[in-house]
Amino acid sequence: MRFVLVSAITAVAVWLVTLLPLDVAVEGGDGGTWARIGVFLLVGAVMAGANLLIKPIVDVLSLPIKILTLGLFALVTAWFMLWLTAWLTTLVPWAELTIGAFWETLLAALLISLITAILTAVVPGASKN
Protein backbone atom coordinates (compact mmCIF):
# COMPACT_ATOMS: atom_id res chain seq x y z
CA MET A 1 0.00 0.00 0.00
CA ARG A 2 2.88 2.34 0.75
CA PHE A 3 4.31 1.78 -2.75
CA VAL A 4 1.04 2.90 -4.33
CA LEU A 5 1.05 6.04 -2.19
CA VAL A 6 4.69 6.81 -3.02
CA SER A 7 3.96 6.20 -6.71
CA ALA A 8 1.09 8.70 -6.61
CA ILE A 9 3.27 11.25 -4.79
CA THR A 10 6.03 10.78 -7.38
CA ALA A 11 3.45 11.16 -10.16
CA VAL A 12 2.37 14.50 -8.68
CA ALA A 13 6.02 15.60 -8.48
CA VAL A 14 6.62 14.64 -12.11
CA TRP A 15 3.45 16.46 -13.15
CA LEU A 16 4.53 19.63 -11.35
CA VAL A 17 7.97 19.51 -12.98
CA THR A 18 6.45 19.05 -16.45
CA LEU A 19 4.63 22.35 -15.95
CA LEU A 20 8.01 24.12 -15.70
CA PRO A 21 10.26 24.84 -18.71
CA LEU A 22 12.86 22.18 -17.85
CA ASP A 23 12.80 19.90 -20.94
CA VAL A 24 10.83 17.22 -19.13
CA ALA A 25 7.62 16.05 -20.78
CA VAL A 26 5.24 13.14 -20.44
CA GLU A 27 3.69 11.95 -23.67
CA GLY A 28 0.66 9.73 -24.02
CA GLY A 29 -2.79 9.51 -22.57
CA ASP A 30 -4.53 11.27 -25.42
CA GLY A 31 -7.85 9.59 -24.59
CA GLY A 32 -8.88 12.12 -21.98
CA THR A 33 -8.19 13.30 -18.47
CA TRP A 34 -8.27 9.88 -16.83
CA ALA A 35 -5.93 8.44 -19.46
CA ARG A 36 -3.52 11.31 -18.83
CA ILE A 37 -3.69 10.70 -15.06
CA GLY A 38 -3.01 7.01 -15.72
CA VAL A 39 0.08 7.89 -17.74
CA PHE A 40 1.43 10.06 -14.92
CA LEU A 41 0.68 7.29 -12.41
CA LEU A 42 2.57 4.82 -14.59
CA VAL A 43 5.57 7.16 -14.79
CA GLY A 44 5.38 7.68 -11.03
CA ALA A 45 5.26 3.93 -10.43
CA VAL A 46 8.26 3.32 -12.69
CA MET A 47 10.24 6.06 -10.96
CA ALA A 48 9.25 4.86 -7.48
CA GLY A 49 10.16 1.28 -8.44
CA ALA A 50 13.54 2.36 -9.79
CA ASN A 51 14.20 4.36 -6.64
CA LEU A 52 13.20 1.37 -4.52
CA LEU A 53 15.17 -1.32 -6.36
CA ILE A 54 18.04 0.28 -8.25
CA LYS A 55 18.91 3.46 -6.35
CA PRO A 56 20.33 1.67 -3.26
CA ILE A 57 22.75 -0.21 -5.51
CA VAL A 58 23.77 2.98 -7.32
CA ASP A 59 24.19 4.76 -3.98
CA VAL A 60 26.53 2.08 -2.65
CA LEU A 61 28.57 2.00 -5.87
CA SER A 62 28.88 5.79 -5.99
CA LEU A 63 29.71 6.22 -2.29
CA PRO A 64 33.44 6.98 -2.85
CA ILE A 65 32.63 9.71 -5.37
CA LYS A 66 29.94 11.12 -3.07
CA ILE A 67 32.51 11.33 -0.29
CA LEU A 68 35.01 13.08 -2.57
CA THR A 69 32.41 15.60 -3.80
CA LEU A 70 30.93 16.13 -0.33
CA GLY A 71 27.58 14.74 -1.43
CA LEU A 72 27.12 16.74 -4.63
CA PHE A 73 27.25 13.57 -6.70
CA ALA A 74 23.84 12.72 -5.24
CA LEU A 75 22.44 15.18 -7.79
CA VAL A 76 23.94 13.11 -10.59
CA THR A 77 22.45 10.00 -9.02
CA ALA A 78 19.03 11.68 -8.99
CA TRP A 79 19.50 12.65 -12.63
CA PHE A 80 20.48 9.08 -13.48
CA MET A 81 17.28 7.78 -11.89
CA LEU A 82 15.27 10.27 -13.98
CA TRP A 83 17.13 9.18 -17.10
CA LEU A 84 16.56 5.51 -16.24
CA THR A 85 12.85 6.19 -15.77
CA ALA A 86 12.74 7.93 -19.15
CA TRP A 87 14.45 4.96 -20.76
CA LEU A 88 12.17 2.42 -19.07
CA THR A 89 9.05 4.27 -20.18
CA THR A 90 10.16 4.03 -23.81
CA LEU A 91 9.36 0.32 -23.50
CA VAL A 92 5.68 1.16 -22.94
CA PRO A 93 4.00 2.04 -26.25
CA TRP A 94 1.32 4.38 -24.83
CA ALA A 95 3.28 6.39 -22.26
CA GLU A 96 6.70 7.97 -22.35
CA LEU A 97 8.74 10.35 -20.22
CA THR A 98 11.09 12.43 -22.33
CA ILE A 99 13.99 14.46 -21.00
CA GLY A 100 16.23 17.01 -22.66
CA ALA A 101 19.63 18.49 -21.94
CA PHE A 102 21.66 17.45 -18.91
CA TRP A 103 21.69 20.67 -16.88
CA GLU A 104 17.97 21.38 -17.20
CA THR A 105 17.03 17.83 -16.33
CA LEU A 106 19.49 17.87 -13.44
CA LEU A 107 17.45 20.74 -12.00
CA ALA A 108 14.27 18.81 -12.80
CA ALA A 109 15.59 15.76 -10.93
CA LEU A 110 16.44 17.95 -7.95
CA LEU A 111 12.93 19.43 -7.96
CA ILE A 112 11.30 16.00 -8.27
CA SER A 113 13.36 14.79 -5.30
CA LEU A 114 12.46 17.84 -3.21
CA ILE A 115 8.75 17.73 -4.05
CA THR A 116 8.61 13.99 -3.37
CA ALA A 117 10.41 14.42 -0.04
CA ILE A 118 8.07 17.23 1.05
CA LEU A 119 4.91 15.41 0.01
CA THR A 120 6.10 12.17 1.62
CA ALA A 121 6.63 14.03 4.89
CA VAL A 122 3.19 15.69 4.69
CA VAL A 123 1.01 12.82 3.49
CA PRO A 124 0.11 10.39 6.32
CA GLY A 125 1.26 6.82 5.73
CA ALA A 126 3.84 7.67 3.05
CA SER A 127 6.90 7.85 5.29
CA LYS A 128 8.84 4.73 6.25
CA ASN A 129 8.44 5.08 10.04
Secondary structure, DSSP 8 states (H G I E B T S, - for coil): -HHHHHHHHHHHHHHHHHTSSSSEEEEE-TT-HHHHHHHHHHHHHHHHHHHHHTHHHHHHHTHHHHHHTTTTHHHHHHHHHHHHHHHHHTTSTTEEEEE--HHHHHHHHHHHHHHHHHHHHHSTT-S--
